[in-house]
């Protein structure tokens, strides 16, 4: 119970920081994700090199290659890519394409009138999801503000509703 209140207070504080300072919040998230990827990549390369010394090379090489790719991604997130808008837009693009494909499959199957309507609705939601992905990529500041609002709402819920 006490931990819920602490988490609620922390969530409200983080949400307000996201709302008041959205660009700084996005930069901090990108740096944290980049550093995490960087350390993971270094660990993977080290493990791959160590594995190459003592075990089969077949397993070491893919681990080293993945480690190098993750290190590059880590540097990109630290210095170049805004991780928040990138990851959110990728999720919306994936969901959008999946919904469009499901809508087309449902439309082509023509099982019943209700499924025809739902297939068209799913297809339209896929298009809307892709539009949201483009919006998230173009205007990352709004994504940070939306996340801040969600954090504040979640914090209030944790504080007052057990």
C-alpha positions in Angstrom: 0.0 0.0 0.0 2.8 2.4 0.9 4.7 1.5 -2.2 1.7 2.4 -4.3 1.6 5.8 -2.8 5.3 6.3 -3.4 5.0 5.1 -7.0 2.1 7.4 -7.5 4.0 10.4 -6.2 7.0 9.5 -8.4 4.7 9.0 -11.4 3.1 12.5 -10.8 6.6 14.1 -10.5 7.9 12.4 -13.6 4.7 13.3 -15.5 5.0 16.9 -14.6 8.6 16.9 -15.7 7.6 15.5 -19.0 4.9 18.1 -19.4 6.9 21.1 -18.3 10.2 20.0 -20.0 9.3 17.7 -22.9 12.4 18.3 -25.0 14.8 17.7 -22.1 12.8 14.6 -21.1 13.1 13.2 -24.5 16.8 13.8 -24.6 17.3 12.1 -21.2 15.3 9.1 -22.4 17.4 8.9 -25.6 20.6 9.1 -23.5 19.4 6.4 -21.1 18.4 4.1 -23.8 21.6 4.8 -25.7 23.8 4.1 -22.7 21.8 0.9 -22.0 22.4 -0.3 -25.5 26.0 0.7 -25.4 26.7 -1.3 -22.3 24.7 -4.2 -23.5 26.7 -4.2 -26.8 30.0 -4.0 -25.1 29.0 -6.9 -22.9 27.9 -8.9 -25.9 31.1 -8.3 -27.7 33.2 -9.1 -24.7 31.2 -12.3 -24.1 31.6 -13.2 -27.8 35.4 -12.7 -27.7 35.6 -14.7 -24.5 33.5 -17.4 -26.0 35.7 -17.5 -29.1 38.7 -18.3 -26.9 37.1 -21.2 -25.0 34.3 -22.5 -27.1 33.0 -23.0 -30.6 33.5 -20.0 -33.1 30.0 -20.7 -34.5 28.3 -19.2 -31.5 30.8 -16.4 -30.9 30.6 -14.7 -34.3 26.9 -13.9 -34.2 27.2 -12.6 -30.7 30.1 -10.3 -31.6 28.2 -9.0 -34.7 25.0 -8.3 -32.7 27.1 -6.6 -30.0 28.7 -4.3 -32.6 25.3 -3.4 -34.1 23.9 -2.7 -30.7 26.9 -0.5 -29.9 26.3 1.5 -33.0 22.6 1.8 -32.1 23.6 3.0 -28.6 25.7 5.8 -30.1 22.9 6.7 -32.5 20.4 7.0 -29.6 22.9 9.0 -27.5 24.0 11.5 -30.2 21.5 11.5 -33.0 18.1 9.7 -32.8 15.3 10.8 -30.5 14.5 7.4 -29.0 11.0 8.3 -27.8 9.6 9.5 -31.1 11.5 6.8 -33.0 10.2 3.9 -30.9 6.7 5.2 -30.7 6.5 5.7 -34.4 7.9 2.3 -35.2 5.3 0.7 -32.9 2.5 2.7 -34.7 3.9 1.7 -38.1 4.0 -2.0 -37.2 0.5 -1.9 -35.7 -0.8 0.0 -38.7 0.6 -2.4 -41.3 -0.7 -5.4 -39.3 -4.2 -3.8 -39.1 -4.2 -3.0 -42.8 -3.3 -6.6 -43.7 -5.9 -8.0 -41.3 -8.5 -5.7 -42.8 -7.7 -6.8 -46.3 -7.8 -10.5 -45.3 -11.1 -10.0 -43.6 -12.5 -8.1 -46.5 -11.4 -10.7 -49.0 -12.8 -13.6 -46.9 -16.4 -12.2 -47.1 -17.7 -14.4 -44.3 -20.7 -12.2 -43.2 -21.9 -8.6 -43.3 -20.7 -7.9 -39.7 -17.2 -9.2 -40.5 -17.2 -7.1 -43.7 -17.9 -4.0 -41.6 -15.4 -4.9 -39.0 -12.8 -5.6 -41.7 -13.3 -2.1 -43.1 -13.1 -0.6 -39.7 -9.8 -2.5 -39.0 -8.4 -1.3 -42.3 -9.3 2.3 -41.5 -7.8 2.0 -38.0 -4.6 0.7 -39.7 -4.5 3.9 -41.9 -5.1 6.0 -38.8 -2.3 4.2 -37.0 0.2 4.9 -39.8 -0.9 8.6 -39.7 -0.2 8.7 -36.0 3.2 7.1 -36.6 4.1 9.9 -39.1 2.8 12.4 -36.5 4.9 10.9 -33.7 8.0 11.1 -35.9 7.3 14.7 -37.0 6.2 16.1 -33.6 8.0 14.3 -30.8 7.2 17.0 -28.3 3.6 16.0 -28.3 4.5 12.4 -27.5 6.4 13.6 -24.5 3.5 15.7 -23.3 1.0 12.8 -23.8 3.3 10.5 -21.8 3.5 13.2 -19.1 -0.3 13.4 -18.9 -0.6 9.6 -18.7 2.0 9.5 -15.9 0.1 12.2 -13.9 -3.2 10.3 -14.4 -1.6 7.0 -13.4 0.1 8.7 -10.4 -3.2 10.1 -9.2 -4.8 6.7 -9.6 -2.1 5.1 -7.5 -2.4 7.8 -4.8 -6.1 7.9 -4.4 -7.5 4.6 -5.7 -6.1 1.5 -4.0 
